[in-house]
Amino acid sequence: AERFDYAAGVASGGCSDIDMVWERHGRFLIIENKRKGEAINKGQLITLRALRALPQITVMVAVGEPPDSISSFGVLAQPQIPGDVKALRSQIQLWWDAA
């Protein structure tokens, strides 16, 4: 059983989950974690692109084996930046400070 079975049949199409989200002063940072070689599925990509289009939302993708191992990260639809957990934490801190 899925964690969201209670919503089965309520609306056409599927639902999508978000791995992490922070709110600060009305701005949001969403991070989607993926293992190396794992693609974002079509429905989730549609959702994340729609969220990214809103000016107060930043969507990032982290690739690796969170929480212990990150190999790259970046803003959705932009090139991934090679980096580890420490580098990703620094990027999150930059977002937080700017928000």
All heavy atoms as an XYZ file, in Angstrom:
761
protein
N       0.836     -1.193      0.000
C       0.000      0.000      0.000
C       0.876      1.249      0.000
O       1.895      1.299      0.670
C      -0.905      0.010      1.211
N       0.460      2.211     -0.772
C       1.160      3.487     -0.803
C       0.723      4.346      0.373
O      -0.367      4.180      0.921
C       0.849      4.226     -2.111
C       1.458      3.565     -3.332
C       2.976      3.671     -3.360
O       3.524      4.701     -2.931
O       3.600      2.708     -3.817
N       1.541      5.308      0.725
C       1.204      6.218      1.822
C       0.041      7.134      1.467
O      -0.558      7.731      2.347
C       2.422      7.075      2.181
C       3.570      6.272      2.738
C       4.752      7.147      3.003
N       5.245      7.645      1.726
C       6.081      8.673      1.605
N       6.512      9.303      2.652
N       6.475      9.067      0.422
N      -0.280      7.253      0.193
C      -1.323      8.178     -0.225
C      -2.553      7.477     -0.779
O      -3.332      8.065     -1.519
C      -0.753      9.154     -1.263
C       0.508      9.837     -0.788
C       1.732      9.519     -1.344
C       0.456     10.760      0.236
C       2.891     10.136     -0.903
C       1.608     11.380      0.690
C       2.833     11.073      0.125
N      -2.740      6.209     -0.424
C      -3.895      5.463     -0.927
C      -5.225      6.134     -0.585
O      -6.202      5.967     -1.303
C      -3.896      4.038     -0.369
C      -2.919      3.125     -1.110
O      -2.373      3.550     -2.144
O      -2.709      2.006     -0.643
N      -5.270      6.896      0.483
C      -6.527      7.554      0.862
C      -7.020      8.517     -0.201
O      -8.189      8.871     -0.236
C      -6.379      8.300      2.193
C      -5.243      9.281      2.231
C      -5.349     10.537      1.643
C      -4.048      8.957      2.844
C      -4.310     11.438      1.660
C      -2.991      9.846      2.882
C      -3.123     11.086      2.289
O      -2.075     11.966      2.318
N      -6.149      8.945     -1.113
C      -6.546      9.891     -2.155
C      -6.905      9.197     -3.478
O      -7.264      9.865     -4.436
C      -5.433     10.900     -2.405
N      -6.839      7.873     -3.501
C      -7.116      7.143     -4.745
C      -8.509      7.470     -5.257
O      -9.483      7.493     -4.510
C      -6.978      5.643     -4.514
N      -8.602      7.778     -6.548
C      -9.873      8.042     -7.180
C     -10.430      9.441     -6.964
O     -11.472      9.775     -7.498
N      -9.737     10.278     -6.195
C     -10.233     11.622     -5.916
C     -10.079     12.531     -7.129
O     -10.954     13.316     -7.441
C      -9.516     12.230     -4.690
C      -9.918     13.676     -4.478
C      -9.805     11.398     -3.447
N      -8.965     12.419     -7.816
C      -8.703     13.273     -8.978
C      -8.038     12.428    -10.050
O      -7.372     11.443     -9.742
C      -7.797     14.431     -8.576
N      -8.220     12.817    -11.299
C      -7.550     12.078    -12.362
C      -6.062     12.396    -12.326
O      -5.653     13.469    -11.919
C      -8.147     12.441    -13.716
O      -7.914     13.804    -13.990
N      -5.259     11.464    -12.754
C      -3.813     11.668    -12.737
C      -3.221     11.301    -11.385
O      -3.932     10.958    -10.441
N      -1.934     11.369    -11.313
C      -1.243     10.976    -10.091
C      -0.878     12.171     -9.247
O      -1.063     13.320     -9.629
N      -0.361     11.868     -8.092
C       0.152     12.918     -7.218
C       1.667     12.785     -7.179
O       2.238     11.834     -7.689
C      -0.458     12.830     -5.822
S       0.034     11.359     -4.900
N       2.314     13.724     -6.575
C       3.767     13.730     -6.515
C       4.194     14.167     -5.130
O       3.502     14.947     -4.471
C       4.303     14.700     -7.571
O       5.669     14.504     -7.750
N       5.342     13.660     -4.691
C       5.863     14.091     -3.399
C       7.040     15.028     -3.605
O       7.638     15.088     -4.675
C       6.272     12.894     -2.545
C       7.506     12.205     -3.076
O       7.569     11.946     -4.283
O       8.421     11.934     -2.287
N       7.366     15.769     -2.569
C       8.518     16.665     -2.552
C       9.412     16.183     -1.416
O       8.946     15.973     -0.300
C       8.077     18.128     -2.336
C       7.280     18.614     -3.553
C       9.276     19.021     -2.058
C       6.681     19.993     -3.395
N      10.695     16.022     -1.708
C      11.597     15.481     -0.698
C      11.890     16.462      0.432
O      11.902     16.083      1.593
C      12.908     15.021     -1.339
C      12.695     13.801     -2.232
O      11.751     13.033     -1.976
O      13.464     13.623     -3.184
N      12.171     17.723      0.096
C      12.480     18.720      1.123
C      11.899     20.060      0.704
O      11.896     20.388     -0.478
C      13.998     18.887      1.287
C      14.720     17.636      1.677
S      16.505     17.910      1.732
C      16.654     18.438      3.426
N      11.452     20.827      1.684
C      11.017     22.196      1.396
C      11.292     23.061      2.627
O      11.059     22.642      3.754
C       9.531     22.263      0.962
C       8.593     21.768      2.036
C       9.155     23.660      0.514
N      11.850     24.234      2.375
C      12.049     25.235      3.416
C      11.262     26.476      3.041
O      11.176     26.826      1.859
C      13.516     25.674      3.511
C      14.419     24.758      4.234
C      14.586     24.665      5.584
C      15.324     23.816      3.660
N      15.525     23.721      5.875
C      15.996     23.181      4.710
C      15.618     23.436      2.355
C      16.956     22.208      4.505
C      16.566     22.472      2.147
C      17.216     21.863      3.215
N      10.757     27.170      4.034
C      10.109     28.469      3.833
C      10.888     29.483      4.645
O      11.253     29.238      5.789
C       8.660     28.435      4.305
C       7.899     29.732      4.067
C       8.131     30.828      5.100
O       8.507     30.517      6.256
O       7.941     32.005      4.763
N      11.181     30.613      4.047
C      11.822     31.716      4.771
C      11.325     33.023      4.170
O      11.555     33.311      2.997
C      13.339     31.624      4.667
C      14.057     32.756      5.390
C      15.469     32.336      5.735
N      16.287     33.430      6.183
C      16.351     33.871      7.432
N      15.600     33.315      8.369
N      17.151     34.859      7.763
N      10.641     33.791      5.007
C      10.139     35.106      4.601
C       9.331     35.057      3.303
O       9.472     35.911      2.426
C      11.284     36.110      4.468
C      12.104     36.255      5.710
N      11.589     36.706      6.907
C      13.407     35.979      5.940
C      12.536     36.716      7.826
N      13.653     36.271      7.266
N       8.491     34.022      3.168
C       7.632     33.917      2.000
C       8.305     33.347      0.758
O       7.691     33.284     -0.297
N       9.554     32.959      0.892
C      10.270     32.306     -0.216
C      10.430     30.832      0.126
O      10.488     30.460      1.290
C      11.633     32.961     -0.429
C      11.486     34.409     -0.889
C      12.805     35.048     -1.188
N      13.457     34.332     -2.288
C      14.757     34.431     -2.549
N      15.538     35.195     -1.820
N      15.292     33.756     -3.556
N      10.521     30.002     -0.894
C      10.580     28.556     -0.684
C      11.752     27.958     -1.454
O      11.993     28.323     -2.610
C       9.286     27.891     -1.161
C       8.082     28.362     -0.396
C       7.409     29.510     -0.779
C       7.642     27.669      0.720
C       6.306     29.958     -0.071
C       6.536     28.109      1.432
C       5.871     29.249      1.039
N      12.444     27.024     -0.817
C      13.468     26.221     -1.466
C      13.001     24.776     -1.424
O      12.751     24.230     -0.351
C      14.818     26.342     -0.752
C      15.927     25.415     -1.260
C      16.250     25.700     -2.727
C      17.169     25.535     -0.389
N      12.858     24.200     -2.605
C      12.458     22.796     -2.737
C      13.671     22.033     -3.240
O      14.336     22.470     -4.188
C      11.294     22.653     -3.730
C      10.041     23.334     -3.176
C      11.043     21.182     -4.070
C       8.903     23.446     -4.164
N      13.959     20.900     -2.596
C      15.040     20.043     -3.069
C      14.483     18.656     -3.339
O      13.824     18.062     -2.482
C      16.205     19.961     -2.065
C      16.816     21.347     -1.864
C      17.264     18.963     -2.563
C      18.009     21.388     -0.944
N      14.738     18.174     -4.540
C      14.358     16.826     -4.944
C      15.634     15.987     -4.992
O      16.603     16.370     -5.646
C      13.668     16.840     -6.306
C      13.236     15.489     -6.790
C      12.242     14.810     -5.875
O      11.410     15.492     -5.241
O      12.287     13.561     -5.813
N      15.669     14.886     -4.255
C      16.825     13.995     -4.228
C      16.640     12.870     -5.238
O      15.574     12.266     -5.302
C      16.988     13.368     -2.834
C      17.246     14.399     -1.772
O      18.102     15.257     -1.928
N      16.508     14.319     -0.678
N      17.683     12.607     -5.996
C      17.675     11.501     -6.953
C      19.000     10.760     -6.858
O      20.046     11.375     -6.646
C      17.472     11.993     -8.394
C      16.104     12.586     -8.644
C      15.012     11.539     -8.494
C      13.638     12.118     -8.715
N      12.574     11.203     -8.307
N      18.922      9.440     -7.039
C      20.149      8.650     -7.111
C      20.782      8.856     -8.487
O      20.091      9.202     -9.453
C      19.849      7.180     -6.876
C      19.472      6.904     -5.435
C      19.237      5.415     -5.204
N      19.098      5.121     -3.802
C      18.000      5.322     -3.075
N      16.934      5.849     -3.648
N      17.968      5.013     -1.810
N      22.089      8.647     -8.590
C      22.780      8.808     -9.859
C      22.110      7.936    -10.925
O      21.847      6.764    -10.702
C      24.246      8.420     -9.707
C      25.066      8.773    -10.913
C      26.529      8.603    -10.660
C      27.281      9.062    -11.900
N      28.661      9.351    -11.615
N      21.787      8.538    -12.051
C      21.137      7.836    -13.147
C      19.620      7.770    -13.050
O      18.951      7.353    -13.983
N      19.057      8.192    -11.925
C      17.601      8.173    -11.739
C      17.007      9.475    -12.277
O      17.437     10.566    -11.910
C      17.267      8.026    -10.253
C      15.796      7.962     -9.955
C      15.503      7.860     -8.461
O      16.378      8.123     -7.627
O      14.351      7.518     -8.147
N      16.031      9.352    -13.146
C      15.381     10.521    -13.730
C      14.182     10.945    -12.887
O      13.596     10.137    -12.173
C      14.923     10.203    -15.151
N      13.834     12.202    -12.996
C      12.597     12.693    -12.403
C      11.472     12.236    -13.313
O      11.514     12.477    -14.525
C      12.615     14.227    -12.278
C      13.766     14.678    -11.374
C      11.276     14.737    -11.758
C      13.960     16.185    -11.338
N      10.459     11.561    -12.739
C       9.388     11.060    -13.607
C       8.570     12.219    -14.178
O       8.608     13.339    -13.678
C       8.518     10.019    -12.894
C       7.649     10.605    -11.817
O       7.005     11.637    -12.003
N       7.603      9.965    -10.667
N       7.847     11.928    -15.242
C       7.149     12.966    -16.006
C       6.201     13.799    -15.154
O       6.212     15.027    -15.210
C       6.389     12.331    -17.168
C       5.693     13.338    -18.051
C       4.960     12.673    -19.196
C       4.218     13.689    -20.030
N       3.496     13.057    -21.133
N       5.366     13.156    -14.351
C       4.410     13.890    -13.524
C       5.094     14.782    -12.507
O       4.691     15.929    -12.293
N       6.128     14.273    -11.884
C       6.855     15.070    -10.900
C       7.570     16.238    -11.581
O       7.598     17.354    -11.057
C       7.851     14.191    -10.154
C       8.467     14.888     -8.963
C       9.310     13.953     -8.134
O      10.028     13.107     -8.659
N       9.224     14.102     -6.828
N       8.110     16.009    -12.774
C       8.780     17.074    -13.505
C       7.806     18.188    -13.868
O       8.131     19.371    -13.754
C       9.446     16.504    -14.756
C      10.345     17.447    -15.537
C      11.459     18.010    -14.665
C      10.928     16.731    -16.741
N       6.605     17.833    -14.286
C       5.583     18.841    -14.587
C       5.303     19.690    -13.349
O       5.246     20.923    -13.416
C       4.294     18.176    -15.110
C       4.536     17.592    -16.509
C       3.122     19.158    -15.122
C       3.431     16.664    -16.991
N       5.145     19.037    -12.209
C       4.876     19.747    -10.956
C       6.035     20.658    -10.579
O       5.835     21.839    -10.246
C       4.603     18.741     -9.825
O       3.462     17.959    -10.166
C       4.366     19.444     -8.499
N       7.258     20.132    -10.616
C       8.422     20.930    -10.217
C       8.650     22.104    -11.169
O       9.014     23.201    -10.718
C       9.660     20.040    -10.130
C       9.637     19.002     -9.002
C      10.844     18.079     -9.101
C       9.561     19.659     -7.638
N       8.414     21.914    -12.446
C       8.545     23.029    -13.397
C       7.519     24.116    -13.119
O       7.816     25.315    -13.209
C       8.394     22.529    -14.828
C       9.615     21.820    -15.350
C       9.382     21.308    -16.746
N      10.572     20.691    -17.296
C      10.571     19.874    -18.336
N       9.431     19.587    -18.958
N      11.688     19.340    -18.767
N       6.300     23.721    -12.804
C       5.257     24.706    -12.485
C       5.618     25.482    -11.222
O       5.427     26.698    -11.158
C       3.911     24.010    -12.331
N       6.154     24.788    -10.230
C       6.578     25.465     -9.003
C       7.741     26.417     -9.276
O       7.771     27.546     -8.785
C       6.964     24.438     -7.939
C       5.800     23.652     -7.341
C       6.313     22.464     -6.538
C       4.921     24.554     -6.492
N       8.700     25.960    -10.069
C       9.876     26.775    -10.400
C       9.482     28.061    -11.112
O      10.157     29.095    -10.998
C      10.822     25.966    -11.287
C      12.101     26.717    -11.652
C      12.827     26.071    -12.789
N      12.021     26.230    -14.005
C      12.193     25.534    -15.097
N      13.115     24.620    -15.170
N      11.434     25.731    -16.154
N       8.386     28.042    -11.841
C       7.938     29.228    -12.582
C       7.451     30.345    -11.659
O       7.354     31.493    -12.090
C       6.830     28.841    -13.557
N       7.156     30.017    -10.412
C       6.716     31.034     -9.456
C       7.942     31.754     -8.902
O       8.917     31.106     -8.496
C       5.914     30.389     -8.334
C       4.653     29.648     -8.804
C       4.033     28.857     -7.661
C       3.659     30.626     -9.394
N       7.931     33.078     -8.869
C       9.147     33.828     -8.509
C       9.658     33.587     -7.088
O      10.841     33.769     -6.832
C       8.741     35.287     -8.710
C       7.253     35.297     -8.676
C       6.803     33.955     -9.176
N       8.822     33.162     -6.191
C       9.253     32.978     -4.807
C       9.741     31.557     -4.521
O      10.053     31.232     -3.388
C       8.138     33.374     -3.827
C       6.942     32.446     -3.808
C       5.870     32.763     -4.839
O       6.135     33.315     -5.891
N       4.643     32.402     -4.536
N       9.828     30.725     -5.566
C      10.206     29.324     -5.365
C      11.463     28.990     -6.157
O      11.555     29.282     -7.335
C       9.059     28.376     -5.770
C       7.850     28.623     -4.870
C       9.500     26.922     -5.684
C       6.637     27.779     -5.203
N      12.420     28.373     -5.472
C      13.623     27.825     -6.096
C      13.532     26.313     -5.985
O      13.268     25.789     -4.897
C      14.891     28.319     -5.378
O      14.936     29.748     -5.440
C      16.144     27.743     -6.002
N      13.749     25.615     -7.093
C      13.727     24.149     -7.102
C      15.126     23.665     -7.453
O      15.685     24.043     -8.482
C      12.705     23.592     -8.114
C      12.752     22.072     -8.131
C      11.299     24.089     -7.789
N      15.684     22.839     -6.569
C      16.998     22.246     -6.809
C      16.870     20.732     -6.857
O      15.948     20.162     -6.273
C      17.979     22.631     -5.700
C      18.330     24.097     -5.672
S      19.547     24.460     -4.401
C      20.982     23.633     -5.097
N      17.815     20.111     -7.541
C      17.910     18.655     -7.591
C      19.277     18.275     -7.042
O      20.295     18.837     -7.455
C      17.755     18.124     -9.028
C      17.902     16.611     -9.065
C      16.414     18.555     -9.619
N      19.287     17.355     -6.065
C      20.527     16.831     -5.494
C      20.662     15.378     -5.932
O      19.711     14.598     -5.822
C      20.505     16.934     -3.975
N      21.838     15.024     -6.444
C      22.084     13.677     -6.945
C      23.091     12.984     -6.041
O      24.112     13.566     -5.679
C      22.611     13.709     -8.398
C      22.930     12.314     -8.893
C      21.591     14.391     -9.309
N      22.781     11.755     -5.681
C      23.678     10.974     -4.841
C      22.894     10.017     -3.972
O      21.852      9.511     -4.371
N      23.401      9.800     -2.783
C      22.759      8.933     -1.799
C      22.540      9.735     -0.521
O      23.262      9.557      0.463
C      23.630      7.697     -1.518
C      23.877      6.814     -2.713
C      22.650      6.033     -3.138
O      21.776      5.758     -2.294
O      22.563      5.693     -4.333
N      21.591     10.673     -0.531
C      21.355     11.495      0.654
C      20.980     10.626      1.857
O      20.381      9.576      1.661
C      20.199     12.404      0.263
C      19.990     12.213     -1.193
C      20.667     10.954     -1.604
N      21.322     10.996      3.057
C      21.913     12.285      3.423
C      23.438     12.283      3.468
O      24.043     13.321      3.703
C      21.355     12.505      4.824
C      21.298     11.137      5.403
C      20.918     10.234      4.237
N      24.063     11.141      3.250
C      25.502     11.038      3.477
C      26.369     11.325      2.267
O      27.536     11.674      2.406
C      25.850      9.634      3.996
C      25.105      9.309      5.281
O      24.988     10.201      6.131
O      24.634      8.169      5.413
N      25.852     11.150      1.072
C      26.688     11.261     -0.115
C      25.940     12.001     -1.222
O      24.896     11.553     -1.678
C      27.078      9.862     -0.607
O      27.830      9.953     -1.787
N      26.498     13.127     -1.629
C      25.978     13.906     -2.751
C      27.105     14.013     -3.772
O      28.253     14.276     -3.409
C      25.548     15.324     -2.294
C      24.415     15.258     -1.274
C      25.171     16.198     -3.482
C      23.113     14.738     -1.799
N      26.785     13.812     -5.051
C      27.811     13.932     -6.087
C      27.642     15.198     -6.924
O      28.604     15.698     -7.493
C      27.816     12.704     -6.991
O      26.546     12.531     -7.599
N      26.405     15.706     -6.995
C      26.150     16.948     -7.728
C      24.806     17.519     -7.293
O      23.987     16.830     -6.690
C      26.169     16.711     -9.243
O      25.109     15.866     -9.629
N      24.603     18.780     -7.644
C      23.346     19.457     -7.324
C      23.202     20.652     -8.241
O      24.167     21.077     -8.871
C      23.298     19.888     -5.853
C      24.424     20.799     -5.459
C      24.317     22.164     -5.608
C      25.608     20.276     -4.960
C      25.363     23.005     -5.261
C      26.655     21.099     -4.609
C      26.538     22.474     -4.762
N      22.005     21.182     -8.327
C      21.791     22.382     -9.123
C      20.328     22.732     -9.213
O      19.454     21.958     -8.827
N      20.074     23.906     -9.729
C      18.711     24.384     -9.939
C      18.094     23.570    -11.070
O      18.764     23.265    -12.070
C      18.712     25.892    -10.256
C      17.328     26.374    -10.632
C      19.249     26.683     -9.066
N      16.830     23.207    -10.910
C      16.114     22.432    -11.923
C      16.258     23.080    -13.293
O      16.125     24.296    -13.428
C      14.633     22.331    -11.544
C      13.745     21.514    -12.471
C      14.098     20.034    -12.365
C      12.278     21.730    -12.137
N      16.543     22.261    -14.308
C      16.666     22.668    -15.709
C      17.944     23.446    -15.995
O      18.083     24.027    -17.063
C      15.451     23.455    -16.178
N      18.882     23.463    -15.049
C      20.202     24.039    -15.278
C      21.234     22.942    -15.070
O      20.940     21.926    -14.437
C      20.456     25.215    -14.332
C      19.541     26.390    -14.595
C      19.858     27.573    -13.694
O      20.827     27.597    -12.959
N      18.993     28.578    -13.754
N      22.430     23.118    -15.594
C      23.444     22.076    -15.426
C      23.732     21.784    -13.963
O      23.733     22.687    -13.116
C      24.679     22.669    -16.114
C      24.147     23.698    -17.052
C      22.911     24.251    -16.389
N      23.962     20.519    -13.681
C      24.351     20.095    -12.336
C      25.775     20.568    -12.041
O      26.623     20.615    -12.940
C      24.295     18.568    -12.226
C      22.885     18.012    -12.204
C      22.280     18.097    -10.816
O      22.763     17.508     -9.878
N      21.219     18.869    -10.695
N      26.022     20.900    -10.788
C      27.333     21.331    -10.324
C      27.929     20.178     -9.525
O      27.289     19.710     -8.570
C      27.204     22.565     -9.400
C      26.518     23.715    -10.132
C      28.553     22.973     -8.840
C      26.022     24.812     -9.212
N      29.124     19.700     -9.891
C      29.728     18.659     -9.061
C      29.951     19.202     -7.648
O      30.367     20.349     -7.474
C      31.070     18.381     -9.746
C      30.919     18.904    -11.131
C      29.954     20.059    -11.034
N      29.619     18.412     -6.666
C      29.803     18.856     -5.294
C      29.358     17.805     -4.315
O      28.597     16.901     -4.649
N      29.828     17.941     -3.089
C      29.518     16.985     -2.033
C      28.493     17.585     -1.068
O      27.930     18.653     -1.317
C      30.796     16.564     -1.300
C      31.560     17.754     -0.707
O      31.014     18.888     -0.682
O      32.701     17.550     -0.258
N      28.274     16.894      0.034
C      27.298     17.345      1.024
C      27.667     18.733      1.549
O      26.805     19.602      1.691
C      27.186     16.321      2.183
C      26.350     16.869      3.320
C      26.609     15.008      1.676
N      28.949     18.948      1.813
C      29.396     20.243      2.336
C      29.079     21.368      1.349
O      28.603     22.435      1.730
C      30.890     20.194      2.631
C      31.425     21.448      3.253
C      32.907     21.314      3.584
C      33.436     22.600      4.168
N      34.870     22.515      4.449
N      29.320     21.124      0.053
C      29.032     22.135     -0.965
C      27.530     22.410     -1.068
O      27.112     23.565     -1.211
C      29.593     21.692     -2.313
N      26.730     21.365     -0.987
C      25.273     21.550     -1.031
C      24.800     22.326      0.188
O      23.975     23.237      0.070
C      24.555     20.213     -1.137
C      23.028     20.261     -1.130
C      22.478     21.170     -2.220
C      22.452     18.858     -1.255
N      25.341     22.000      1.354
C      24.977     22.755      2.564
C      25.318     24.233      2.407
O      24.553     25.102      2.811
C      25.676     22.169      3.784
C      25.123     20.827      4.229
C      25.923     20.248      5.401
N      25.926     21.140      6.545
C      25.013     21.130      7.515
N      24.017     20.269      7.461
N      25.092     21.960      8.520
N      26.460     24.518      1.806
C      26.849     25.915      1.572
C      25.862     26.609      0.634
O      25.506     27.767      0.838
C      28.254     25.981      0.967
O      29.204     25.550      1.902
N      25.413     25.900     -0.393
C      24.438     26.466     -1.332
C      23.109     26.743     -0.627
O      22.476     27.777     -0.866
C      24.236     25.515     -2.510
C      23.498     26.118     -3.655
C      24.280     27.230     -4.333
O      25.496     27.188     -4.424
N      23.578     28.230     -4.810
N      22.688     25.819      0.224
C      21.455     26.024      0.997
C      21.607     27.241      1.903
O      20.699     28.065      2.014
C      21.098     24.759      1.792
C      20.722     23.625      0.837
C      19.964     25.041      2.782
C      20.647     22.256      1.501
N      22.772     27.380      2.525
C      23.020     28.526      3.414
C      22.965     29.836      2.638
O      22.407     30.824      3.121
C      24.371     28.393      4.106
C      24.611     29.465      5.152
C      23.661     29.343      6.334
O      23.647     28.328      6.991
N      22.886     30.379      6.605
N      23.521     29.856      1.409
C      23.443     31.055      0.574
C      22.007     31.418      0.270
O      21.624     32.603      0.322
C      24.222     30.841     -0.729
C      25.744     30.828     -0.623
C      26.352     30.414     -1.956
C      26.273     32.183     -0.171
N      21.188     30.396     -0.065
C      19.766     30.657     -0.321
C      19.105     31.235      0.922
O      18.381     32.222      0.853
C      19.063     29.371     -0.769
C      17.591     29.590     -0.934
C      16.961     30.033     -2.045
C      16.582     29.452      0.066
N      15.612     30.162     -1.802
C      15.362     29.820     -0.498
C      16.601     29.059      1.411
C      14.157     29.798      0.213
C      15.403     29.030      2.120
C      14.218     29.403      1.520
N      19.362     30.601      2.073
C      18.762     31.028      3.339
C      19.120     32.478      3.640
O      18.247     33.277      3.998
C      19.233     30.103      4.455
C      18.597     30.380      5.776
C      19.077     31.169      6.783
C      17.347     29.874      6.256
N      18.217     31.178      7.853
C      17.147     30.383      7.536
C      16.394     29.028      5.694
C      16.022     30.085      8.300
C      15.275     28.724      6.455
C      15.098     29.254      7.735
N      20.387     32.823      3.506
C      20.838     34.186      3.807
C      20.207     35.197      2.849
O      19.851     36.307      3.248
C      22.361     34.270      3.730
C      23.041     33.470      4.824
O      22.382     33.092      5.832
O      24.255     33.204      4.681
N      20.036     34.815      1.574
C      19.444     35.727      0.592
C      17.944     35.908      0.824
O      17.383     36.960      0.524
C      19.692     35.198     -0.823
N      17.307     34.859      1.346
C      15.860     34.949      1.600
C      15.601     35.876      2.766
O      14.595     36.484      2.895
C      15.277     33.561      1.863
